[in-house]
Amino acid sequence: MSDFALLLVLIAAILHAVWNAIVKCGDDKAVVLATISAVNVAVGLVLVIVVDPPARESWPYLIASTLIHYIYYACLVFSYRLGDLSQVYPIARGIVPVLVALGAMVFAGEILPLAMWFGILVISFGIAVLSLAGWNRTSSAPVLAALGTGLIIAMYSVVDGIGVRLSQSPMGYIGWLFLGEFPVFLFVSLRRRGQRVKVSARIVAFGLFGGLCAALAYGLVLYAKTIAPLGAVSAVRESSVIVAALIGTLLLGEHHWRWRIGAAAIVAAGIIVIARSG
């Protein structure tokens, strides 16, 4: 994995943790998520207008990813209603690297060197350690919801990795993918109008900032997938759990900081292994 690809994915990881924290902190999570989707749609519209469209071969993957993302958003909101950011987030992201690496091997014929597999496993182990914080206090509901969310994440990660490589226009693929989020914004907006729920300017502001973070984060990841192995990109991206754990501890008052420091060190070691494995 090149230094440039590594830098892109690390920046994306930080941005991804930030927008997930924004969803968790929002008074109305559905509205925050809808605002984030609105920003993605706006960015997508601009890209669709100014860049070349993706190749025909990539459209089945583009459509499949769009549908999977709808399920992902629903699972994400449901998971954060049940559990803490610092536990739901690492559980959901923790199973993704191995699943994506296996999916890329089966569906994209991507064979990783043993050193890179070791780094992926180390990162997943570190995330698992992080998710054990407060385990005895946690019911099975948020854990199961987070695992389901992780499975959905792995699905769209593999689909998008293949699709963006076939697109011949990564920015065009990203644009149409973001534009496909319009139904999410429309659904929540119509639902809130029917319920006559007042949306505060603070919620909208949070959502707009989160949307910018989300759009840039996934755009960077998709581009990185065109120049680096899917499994390695997914694994390094999950370093976002370190940022999410710090946000949960320092800003949201969540506990078990010792577990998080240890887990962060393990994840960092895994990232170093991947970076040095080429």
N, C-alpha and C positions, 0 to 999 in steps of 0.2 A: 504494500500500500504506500503510495507516494506521500511525501510530506505535504504537498498541496491538497491532496484528497483528504488527508488526516485533518488538516486545518479546517477545511470546509465542514467536515462532519462534526468536529468539536464545537465550532461556532453554532452549528445547527442544534447540537445537544443542549447548549445553554439556552438558546431561544425557545426550544421545545419545552424545557422545564419551566421557563417563565410563563408561557401561555397556559400550561396546565395548572400552575399555581393560581393564575388569574381566574380560571374557571372554578377552581375549588373555593376561592375567596369570594366569588360573586354572590350577592344576595339572591339573585335569580339566575341560576346556572344556565337555564335554557336560553334566556335572553342574551347572556354574555356569549354563549356558544353561537347563537344566531348572528350576533354582531361580528364575531370572528369570521363566520362564513360569509357575511356581506363583504368584508374586506377582501377575502379570498376571491369572491366573485368579481369585485372591481379590478383587482390585479389581473385576474384571468381575462377579463374583457379587454384590457389594454394589450395584453400579450397576444390575444387572438387577432387583434386588429393590426399589430405592427410586425409580427413575425410569421414565418412560413408555417402552414398547418402540418401536423404530423403525418407520416406516411400511412397509407391504407392498412398496412399489415399491423400497425399498432392500435387500431381502433377497437378491436375486440377486447384488448387488455384495458384500454382507456375506459370503455363502458363498464367492464367488470369491476375495475377499481372504484369507479364512481359509486356503483351500487354497494360495494363493500364498505366504502366510507360512510354511507348513510347508517349502516348497522353499527359501525365503530362509534359514531357520535352518540347514538342512543345508549350504547353500552358504557361509554365514558361518563355521561351524565348520571346514569344509574349507579355506577360504581362509586362516584364521588359523593353521592347521597348516602351511601352506606358506610364508607370508611374514610380514614385519614389519607391525605395526600401522600405522606411519607410511608404508608404501607400499601395502599392501592396502587400507586404509581410504580414502585419497584416490582411488585408481583406481576403486574400487567406487562412491564417491559422486560422482566427477567427471563421469561421463557422465549422471547422473540429471537435472540441471536441464533440459538441452536436450531429453532424451527426454520428460520430464513436460510441458514446455511444448508440444511437438509433439503429444503424446497428448491433452492438454487441448484443443488447437485442433481436432483431428480428432474426438474422441469427445464433448467437452463444448461445442464451439462457442465456446471462449474465445479471443478475439483480444486479444493484448497490444500495447500501444504500442511503437513502435520503441525508445524509451529503455529500457523494461523489458527488451526482448530484448537490447539492448546490455549491460545489467547482468548478465543471465543468462550471456551469452557470456564476459564478463570473469571472472565467478566460475568458470566451467568452465575457462577458460584458466589461472587461478591455481591451481586444483586440479591441472591437468595439469602445471604447473611443479613442484608439490610432489611429484608421483608420479615425476618424473624423477630424484629424488635416489637415487643408488646404482643407476641403471638397468643399468649394465654388469655389475653383480654379480648381477643377478637373472635367474633362469631364466624361461622362458615360462610355466611351470605356475602360479605364484601370480598372474601378470598375467592369464592367461586365466580363472582362477577368480574373480578380483576383477571382471573385466568381466562375467562371467556373473551375479555377485551384483548388480552395478549394474543390469543389465537387469531382474532380478527386482524390485529396489527400485522402479524406474520403473513397472513393471506394477502393483504393489499401491498405489503412490502415486496413480496416476490412478484406479484402481478405487475406492479409498477416498474420494478427493476427490469423485467423482460420487455415491457411495453415501451419504456423510454429508450431502450437500446435499439428497438426496431423503428422508432419514430423518425429518425434522420433529422429531427428538429426537436431537441430536448425542451427548448423554451415554448415551442408550440404545444407539445404534449402537456407541459405544466399549465399552460394557459387554459386549455380545454378541460383539464382535470379540475382546476379551480373554478372555472365557469360552471361546471357541473354541480357545484354546491348550492346553486341558487334555490333549489327546492327546500333545502334545510332552512334557509333564511325565510322563505315564503311561508313554510309550514308554521314556524314559531310565531311569525308576525301575525298571521291570520288567527292563530289560536289565542294570542294575547289580546288581539282586538276584540275577539268574541267574549273573552273573560273581563274585558275592560280593566286590565291591570295597568297601573301607571308605571312607566319605566323612567327611572331617574337618569339625569345627565351623567352621574357618576358611573352607573352601570354601563352606559353607552361608551363613555371614555375608556373604561377598563377593556371593554370588548374591542374597541378600535385599536388600542395598543396591542392587545393580545392577538388580534388579527394580523397586524403587521409582523409580529414575531412568528406566528404560525406560517404565514405565507413564505417568509424568507427562510424559515427553518426547513420546511419540506422542499422548497425549491432547491436549496443547497444540497439536501440529501439526494434528490432525484438526479441532479447533475453529477454528484459524486458517484452514483451508480453506473454512470457511463464510462468512468475511468478507473474504477476499483471493484473488487469482488463484492457481490451482494452481501455475503455473510460477514465480511470484515466491516463494511459500511454500517450494517445493522448493529454489530457488536459495539463499535466505537460510539455510535449514536446513543447507545444506552448508558453512556457515561453521564447522560442527563439526570440519572437517578441521584448522582452525587449532589448536583445543584438543587434538585427537588428536595432531597433530604435536608440540606442546609436551609432552604426556604421554610420547610416545615418546622424545623427546630427554632430558627432565629426569628421568624416573622409570624408563624402561626401558633407558636407555643406548644408544639408537639415534642415528645420526649425521646429518651433512649439515644442520647448523642454519642455515647461510647460505641454502641453497635454501629452507628453511622460512620464514625471515623475509621473503624476497622474495615467496614465494607468498602469505603471510599479508597482505602489503600489497596485492597484486593483488586478493585476495578481498575485503578490506575496501573497496577502491575500488568493486568491483562492488556490494556491499551498499549503499553510499552512493548509487550511481546508481539502484538499485531504489527505495530509500526516497524519493528526490526525484522519481521519475517518477510518483508518485501511485498 
